[in-house]
Amino acid sequence: MFPHALQPLFTHSEVSPRILGGADLMLQGVIAPEGGLGDWEADDKRCVSVPGNPYGFGVGSMAVSSASLAKTGLKGRGLKLLHHYPDRRVRLALGGWRVARGWRGKAARLTARVVQLTRRCAAARAQPVGHGRQVRA
């Protein structure tokens, strides 16, 4: 909804599962843009995102200032994670909201369909290629 409310820290897509699991963002996993990371103080709020996605999937406070980063380099903890999607706060918030009549059933059907398609794709990837199986390009 507000993708530019916080200045982002970009990380590699391989790091995002760790963040979604609740881990803090280490500075070694930060992608420095061409213009640099900018200036900030310790405890400033930033969001975590991956390149190409304007929406952050985690919010935290900086563990170090940009001035101390110049001395130490990109090493150590960079962002103390406060909230990530979908963490317990999101689940509590969604469970606590009153949902309009009829929407809950549609959401459940949509969720079930997504789970079904995800399982089908995972099963297709697990099967070896060949042995009569057609592979579509």
N, CA, C and O of each residue as an XYZ file, in Angstrom:
548
protein
N       0.813     -1.179      0.000
C       0.000      0.000      0.000
C       0.867      1.258      0.000
O       0.595      2.197     -0.749
N       1.905      1.284      0.831
C       2.835      2.407      0.889
C       4.248      1.868      0.712
O       5.005      1.777      1.679
N       4.610      1.507     -0.527
C       5.910      0.849     -0.718
C       7.109      1.731     -0.407
O       8.207      1.209     -0.209
N       6.940      3.046     -0.357
C       8.082      3.924     -0.140
C       8.012      4.632      1.203
O       8.627      5.684      1.377
N       7.271      4.071      2.161
C       7.145      4.696      3.479
C       8.466      4.638      4.242
O       8.791      5.559      4.990
N       9.226      3.565      4.057
C      10.533      3.413      4.699
C      11.596      3.205      3.629
O      11.329      2.624      2.578
N      12.780      3.677      3.903
C      13.888      3.466      2.973
C      14.268      1.989      3.003
O      14.472      1.429      4.081
N      14.366      1.346      1.832
C      14.630     -0.095      1.827
C      16.109     -0.447      1.923
O      16.983      0.320      1.519
N      16.354     -1.616      2.464
C      17.641     -2.303      2.366
C      17.385     -3.487      1.454
O      16.511     -4.306      1.738
N      18.122     -3.591      0.377
C      17.913     -4.688     -0.551
C      18.831     -5.848     -0.190
O      19.988     -5.661      0.187
N      18.281     -7.050     -0.318
C      19.042     -8.257     -0.052
C      18.799     -9.250     -1.180
O      17.903     -9.053     -2.002
N      19.583    -10.303     -1.221
C      19.459    -11.338     -2.234
C      18.221    -12.180     -1.954
O      17.829    -12.345     -0.799
N      17.610    -12.708     -2.995
C      16.409    -13.526     -2.808
C      16.711    -14.779     -1.984
O      15.821    -15.321     -1.329
N      17.966    -15.241     -2.014
C      18.336    -16.419     -1.222
C      18.331    -16.120      0.277
O      18.230    -17.036      1.093
N      18.439    -14.848      0.639
C      18.451    -14.447      2.050
C      17.025    -14.285      2.580
O      16.791    -14.411      3.782
N      16.079    -14.008      1.689
C      14.719    -13.706      2.133
C      14.061    -14.809      2.968
O      13.321    -14.469      3.891
N      14.280    -16.119      2.710
C      13.672    -17.113      3.597
C      14.164    -16.999      5.044
O      13.405    -17.270      5.974
N      15.405    -16.607      5.239
C      15.925    -16.413      6.600
C      15.214    -15.256      7.290
O      14.863    -15.339      8.467
N      15.006    -14.173      6.539
C      14.313    -13.015      7.102
C      12.871    -13.392      7.434
O      12.363    -13.032      8.496
N      12.213    -14.116      6.531
C      10.839    -14.537      6.771
C      10.740    -15.522      7.924
O       9.666    -15.718      8.493
N      11.863    -16.142      8.267
C      11.908    -17.017      9.428
C      12.184    -16.267     10.720
O      12.154    -16.862     11.796
N      12.454    -14.958     10.630
C      12.644    -14.150     11.827
C      14.077    -13.751     12.124
O      14.344    -13.140     13.159
N      15.011    -14.087     11.231
C      16.415    -13.752     11.481
C      16.676    -12.274     11.187
O      16.014    -11.674     10.341
N      17.640    -11.702     11.888
C      18.077    -10.339     11.609
C      18.844    -10.318     10.291
O      19.403    -11.333      9.875
N      18.867     -9.171      9.645
C      19.599     -9.022      8.387
C      21.041     -8.669      8.686
O      21.330     -7.648      9.310
N      21.934     -9.518      8.236
C      23.355     -9.267      8.399
C      23.827     -8.375      7.248
O      23.307     -8.453      6.135
N      24.799     -7.544      7.530
C      25.285     -6.596      6.523
C      25.913     -7.293      5.322
O      25.938     -6.740      4.222
N      26.415     -8.494      5.529
C      26.998     -9.235      4.403
C      25.941     -9.561      3.347
O      26.279     -9.746      2.178
N      24.666     -9.633      3.742
C      23.590     -9.952      2.816
C      22.950     -8.745      2.168
O      22.003     -8.895      1.396
N      23.441     -7.548      2.461
C      22.867     -6.325      1.907
C      23.468     -6.043      0.535
O      24.679     -6.149      0.344
N      22.616     -5.687     -0.409
C      23.072     -5.281     -1.740
C      23.167     -3.758     -1.731
O      22.170     -3.065     -1.530
N      24.363     -3.252     -1.949
C      24.566     -1.805     -1.965
C      24.223     -1.268     -3.353
O      24.847     -1.674     -4.334
N      23.239     -0.357     -3.461
C      22.916      0.209     -4.768
C      24.024      1.126     -5.270
O      24.946      1.467     -4.530
N      23.921      1.517     -6.528
C      24.957      2.364     -7.135
C      25.160      3.668     -6.380
O      26.289      4.147     -6.269
N      24.083      4.250     -5.858
C      24.170      5.511     -5.133
C      24.592      5.350     -3.688
O      24.679      6.338     -2.960
N      24.854      4.134     -3.259
C      25.216      3.871     -1.872
C      23.985      3.596     -1.015
O      22.853      3.668     -1.493
N      24.217      3.286      0.230
C      23.137      2.941      1.150
C      22.490      4.160      1.801
O      21.447      4.034      2.443
N      23.085      5.325      1.647
C      22.527      6.530      2.248
C      23.056      6.731      3.659
O      23.917      5.986      4.125
N      22.532      7.741      4.327
C      22.929      8.044      5.707
C      21.799      7.689      6.660
O      20.627      7.914      6.357
N      22.157      7.133      7.814
C      21.182      6.793      8.842
C      21.878      6.725     10.185
O      23.104      6.659     10.270
N      21.088      6.743     11.211
C      21.570      6.597     12.585
C      21.150      5.223     13.099
O      20.244      4.597     12.549
N      21.810      4.762     14.150
C      21.391      3.514     14.780
C      19.964      3.691     15.281
O      19.596      4.772     15.740
N      19.174      2.654     15.195
C      17.760      2.599     15.583
C      16.820      3.264     14.589
O      15.619      3.323     14.851
N      17.312      3.770     13.458
C      16.415      4.258     12.411
C      15.681      3.060     11.820
O      16.250      1.975     11.705
N      14.428      3.252     11.449
C      13.614      2.176     10.877
C      13.847      2.089      9.376
O      13.892      3.100      8.674
N      13.996      0.845      8.898
C      14.159      0.566      7.468
C      13.354     -0.685      7.149
O      12.999     -1.452      8.044
N      13.073     -0.884      5.875
C      12.402     -2.119      5.466
C      13.369     -2.978      4.659
O      14.382     -2.488      4.157
N      13.048     -4.253      4.541
C      13.865     -5.207      3.789
C      13.094     -5.575      2.532
O      11.900     -5.867      2.595
N      13.766     -5.563      1.399
C      13.145     -5.895      0.129
C      14.169     -6.604     -0.746
O      15.356     -6.656     -0.423
N      13.692     -7.144     -1.849
C      14.591     -7.731     -2.843
C      14.521     -6.865     -4.096
O      13.486     -6.245     -4.343
N      15.575     -6.802     -4.888
C      15.553     -5.981     -6.100
C      14.415     -6.396     -7.028
O      14.163     -7.584     -7.230
N      13.741     -5.409     -7.583
C      12.634     -5.675     -8.492
C      11.280     -5.725     -7.813
O      10.253     -5.762     -8.491
N      11.254     -5.725     -6.479
C       9.994     -5.743     -5.740
C       9.918     -4.465     -4.913
O      10.744     -4.259     -4.023
N       8.946     -3.609     -5.189
C       8.877     -2.343     -4.455
C       8.387     -2.505     -3.022
O       8.518     -1.583     -2.217
N       7.827     -3.658     -2.695
C       7.247     -3.851     -1.369
C       8.225     -4.543     -0.437
O       8.852     -5.537     -0.805
N       8.348     -4.021      0.753
C       9.190     -4.647      1.759
C       8.473     -5.818      2.405
O       7.246     -5.817      2.505
N       9.221     -6.811      2.842
C       8.621     -7.950      3.526
C       9.099     -8.051      4.970
O       8.763     -9.002      5.677
N       9.877     -7.075      5.400
C      10.324     -7.030      6.782
C      10.616     -5.599      7.190
O      10.991     -4.773      6.358
N      10.444     -5.309      8.460
C      10.717     -3.981      9.006
C      11.586     -4.160     10.239
O      11.372     -5.075     11.035
N      12.568     -3.278     10.390
C      13.435     -3.369     11.550
C      14.112     -2.061     11.835
O      13.880     -1.060     11.158
N      14.960     -2.079     12.852
C      15.731     -0.890     13.196
C      17.203     -1.189     12.958
O      17.680     -2.293     13.221
N      17.900     -0.204     12.466
C      19.312     -0.375     12.133
C      20.120     -0.608     13.409
O      19.943      0.091     14.407
N      20.999     -1.587     13.361
C      21.834     -1.912     14.519
C      23.055     -1.002     14.593
O      23.629     -0.817     15.666
N      23.450     -0.438     13.465
C      24.633      0.426     13.406
C      24.289      1.688     12.628
O      23.317      1.713     11.873
N      25.074      2.719     12.811
C      24.893      3.946     12.032
C      25.737      3.862     10.768
O      26.637      3.029     10.664
N      25.438      4.726      9.817
C      26.223      4.735      8.580
C      27.660      5.189      8.837
O      28.577      4.796      8.116
N      27.857      6.020      9.871
C      29.212      6.474     10.206
C      30.059      5.312     10.710
O      31.222      5.187     10.326
N      29.492      4.458     11.567
C      30.256      3.314     12.066
C      30.436      2.261     10.987
O      31.401      1.498     11.024
N      29.524      2.209     10.030
C      29.643      1.268      8.924
C      30.852      1.601      8.063
O      31.500      0.700      7.530
N      31.162      2.886      7.921
C      32.314      3.302      7.137
C      33.606      2.763      7.749
O      34.567      2.494      7.027
N      33.636      2.604      9.076
C      34.838      2.096      9.749
C      34.939      0.578      9.681
O      36.022      0.036      9.463
N      33.807     -0.115      9.868
C      33.832     -1.571      9.975
C      33.576     -2.301      8.667
O      33.936     -3.470      8.532
N      32.961     -1.631      7.702
C      32.602     -2.299      6.453
C      31.293     -3.054      6.606
O      30.622     -2.958      7.633
N      30.938     -3.804      5.575
C      29.684     -4.556      5.590
C      29.861     -5.869      6.344
O      29.878     -6.939      5.735
N      29.990     -5.790      7.655
C      30.159     -6.979      8.498
C      29.298     -6.821      9.736
O      29.159     -5.723     10.277
N      28.720     -7.931     10.180
C      27.933     -7.922     11.410
C      26.449     -7.703     11.159
O      25.985     -7.679     10.019
N      25.724     -7.545     12.252
C      24.278     -7.371     12.169
C      23.965     -5.955     11.697
O      24.495     -4.980     12.228
N      23.104     -5.857     10.699
C      22.755     -4.555     10.149
C      21.374     -4.091     10.550
O      21.180     -2.914     10.853
N      20.408     -5.000     10.557
C      19.031     -4.645     10.837
C      18.463     -5.605     11.867
O      18.432     -6.816     11.650
N      18.015     -5.059     12.987
C      17.328     -5.871     13.998
C      15.873     -5.976     13.572
O      15.143     -4.985     13.580
N      15.460     -7.166     13.204
C      14.128     -7.369     12.657
C      13.062     -7.182     13.738
O      13.143     -7.780     14.811
N      12.072     -6.354     13.445
C      10.964     -6.120     14.355
C       9.700     -6.836     13.897
O       8.898     -7.284     14.717
N       9.528     -6.940     12.592
C       8.289     -7.475     12.036
C       8.563     -7.977     10.633
O       9.280     -7.325      9.874
N       8.009     -9.114     10.277
C       8.137     -9.616      8.916
C       6.806    -10.212      8.497
O       5.959    -10.517      9.335
N       6.631    -10.374      7.211
C       5.397    -10.938      6.692
C       5.606    -12.410      6.420
O       6.633    -12.747      5.831
N       4.752    -13.285      6.785
C       3.613    -13.175      7.673
C       3.999    -13.667      9.061
O       4.121    -14.876      9.262
N       4.187    -12.808      9.988
C       4.545    -13.236     11.342
C       3.303    -13.293     12.226
O       2.181    -13.118     11.752
N       3.515    -13.535     13.492
C       2.402    -13.710     14.426
C       1.524    -12.458     14.510
O       0.312    -12.562     14.697
N       2.128    -11.286     14.374
C       1.329    -10.046     14.432
C       0.330     -9.991     13.293
O      -0.816     -9.587     13.488
N       0.762    -10.399     12.090
C      -0.154    -10.402     10.948
C      -1.272    -11.403     11.188
O      -2.439    -11.094     10.948
N      -0.931    -12.595     11.658
C      -1.958    -13.609     11.902
C      -2.942    -13.166     12.979
O      -4.146    -13.391     12.856
N      -2.428    -12.537     14.033
C      -3.318    -12.043     15.081
C      -4.228    -10.940     14.553
O      -5.417    -10.899     14.870
N      -3.664    -10.054     13.750
C      -4.459     -8.958     13.201
C      -5.546     -9.480     12.276
O      -6.693     -9.040     12.357
N      -5.201    -10.409     11.401
C      -6.192    -10.934     10.474
C      -7.256    -11.740     11.205
O      -8.430    -11.696     10.838
N      -6.856    -12.469     12.228
C      -7.823    -13.242     12.996
C      -8.724    -12.370     13.844
O      -9.847    -12.758     14.164
N      -8.237    -11.186     14.214
C      -9.007    -10.309     15.072
C      -9.978     -9.419     14.319
O     -10.887     -8.851     14.924
N      -9.802     -9.286     13.006
C     -10.690     -8.432     12.226
C     -11.984     -9.167     11.925
O     -11.990    -10.386     11.747
N     -13.065     -8.431     11.869
C     -14.328     -9.015     11.425
C     -14.317     -9.018      9.902
O     -14.075     -7.995      9.261
N     -14.582    -10.176      9.349
C     -14.571    -10.330      7.899
C     -16.005    -10.256      7.390
O     -16.910    -10.846      7.979
N     -16.208     -9.534      6.302
C     -17.544     -9.386      5.730
C     -18.110    -10.750      5.352
O     -17.383    -11.649      4.930
N     -19.426    -10.881      5.514
C     -20.092    -12.153      5.216
C     -19.823    -12.538      3.759
O     -19.907    -11.700      2.861
N     -19.509    -13.776      3.542
C     -19.245    -14.270      2.202
C     -17.782    -14.205      1.804
O     -17.347    -14.980      0.953
N     -17.015    -13.306      2.393
C     -15.618    -13.181      2.007
C     -14.786    -14.315      2.568
O     -13.871    -14.806      1.908
N     -15.108    -14.742      3.814
C     -14.314    -15.785      4.463
C     -14.302    -17.065      3.628
O     -13.253    -17.694      3.485
N     -15.448    -17.460      3.076
C     -15.518    -18.664      2.249
C     -14.702    -18.523      0.971
O     -14.033    -19.466      0.548
N     -14.759    -17.339      0.356
C     -13.982    -17.101     -0.863
C     -12.489    -17.145     -0.566
O     -11.712    -17.700     -1.342
N     -12.094    -16.563      0.551
C     -10.679    -16.581      0.929
C     -10.213    -18.008      1.193
O      -9.109    -18.384      0.801
N     -11.043    -18.797      1.850
C     -10.671    -20.189      2.135
C     -10.532    -20.986      0.847
O      -9.610    -21.790      0.716
N     -11.442    -20.773     -0.112
C     -11.354    -21.483     -1.389
C     -10.110    -21.060     -2.170
O      -9.435    -21.894     -2.773
N      -9.814    -19.769     -2.156
C      -8.626    -19.271     -2.842
C      -7.363    -19.842     -2.211
O      -6.453    -20.267     -2.924
N      -7.298    -19.857     -0.888
C      -6.139    -20.415     -0.185
C      -5.981    -21.898     -0.506
O      -4.869    -22.366     -0.749
N      -7.084    -22.635     -0.509
C      -7.035    -24.063     -0.825
C      -6.536    -24.285     -2.249
O      -5.776    -25.219     -2.504
N      -6.958    -23.436     -3.170
C      -6.519    -23.562     -4.570
C      -5.030    -23.274     -4.707
O      -4.332    -23.972     -5.442
N      -4.535    -22.259     -4.011
C      -3.106    -21.936     -4.046
C      -2.293    -23.097     -3.482
O      -1.266    -23.470     -4.048
N      -2.751    -23.668     -2.371
C      -2.047    -24.810     -1.774
C      -2.052    -25.991     -2.739
O      -1.033    -26.663     -2.900
N      -3.186    -26.247     -3.378
C      -3.287    -27.344     -4.334
C      -2.315    -27.161     -5.497
O      -1.621    -28.102     -5.882
N      -2.266    -25.949     -6.058
C      -1.356    -25.689     -7.174
C       0.107    -25.768     -6.749
O       0.951    -26.249     -7.505
N       0.405    -25.299     -5.550
C       1.773    -25.380     -5.043
C       2.209    -26.824     -4.893
O       3.325    -27.180     -5.272
N       1.344    -27.655     -4.347
C       1.673    -29.081     -4.193
C       1.827    -29.759     -5.540
O       2.710    -30.597     -5.722
N       0.968    -29.398     -6.488
C       1.047    -30.002     -7.822
C       2.372    -29.635     -8.497
O       3.007    -30.485     -9.121
N       2.786    -28.378     -8.372
C       4.066    -27.949     -8.954
C       5.239    -28.639     -8.279
O       6.192    -29.038     -8.948
N       5.181    -28.785     -6.949
C       6.260    -29.457     -6.225
C       6.346    -30.918     -6.631
O       7.442    -31.459     -6.775
N       5.197    -31.564     -6.819
C       5.196    -32.971     -7.242
C       5.752    -33.108     -8.648
O       6.486    -34.054     -8.930
N       5.415    -32.182     -9.534
C       5.919    -32.232    -10.903
C       7.426    -32.044    -10.943
O       8.113    -32.675    -11.747
N       7.949    -31.166    -10.067
C       9.396    -30.953    -10.015
C      10.126    -32.163     -9.444
O      11.286    -32.400     -9.778
N       9.455    -32.929     -8.587
C      10.094    -34.071     -7.937
C      10.194    -35.275     -8.866
O      11.046    -36.139     -8.660
N       9.334    -35.349     -9.891
C       9.365    -36.477    -10.806
C      10.529    -36.334    -11.774
O      10.776    -35.241    -12.284
N      11.251    -37.423    -12.035
C      12.356    -37.339    -12.992
C      11.828    -37.125    -14.406
O      10.739    -37.586    -14.749
N      12.596    -36.433    -15.208
C      12.225    -36.193    -16.595
C      12.443    -37.466    -17.378
O      13.408    -38.191    -17.137
N      11.564    -37.740    -18.303
C      11.662    -38.953    -19.093
C      10.648    -39.975    -18.609
O       9.678    -39.617    -17.941
N      10.858    -41.230    -18.934
C       9.989    -42.327    -18.514
C       8.540    -42.043    -18.902
O       7.622    -42.274    -18.116
N       8.344    -41.542    -20.115
C       6.996    -41.298    -20.618
C       6.401    -39.971    -20.179
O       5.285    -39.637    -20.578
N       7.110    -39.220    -19.380
C       6.588    -37.928    -18.922
C       6.905    -36.861    -19.959
O       8.051    -36.739    -20.393
N       5.906    -36.093    -20.357
C       6.084    -35.027    -21.335
C       6.522    -33.764    -20.615
O       5.952    -33.405    -19.585
N       7.519    -33.097    -21.146
C       7.994    -31.837    -20.567
C       7.606    -30.719    -21.533
O       7.961    -30.746    -22.711
N       6.863    -29.729    -21.006
C       6.433    -28.606    -21.840
C       7.402    -27.451    -21.667
O       7.880    -27.186    -20.564
N       7.685    -26.776    -22.752
C       8.592    -25.634    -22.696
C       7.847    -24.376    -22.366
O       8.450    -23.307    -22.275
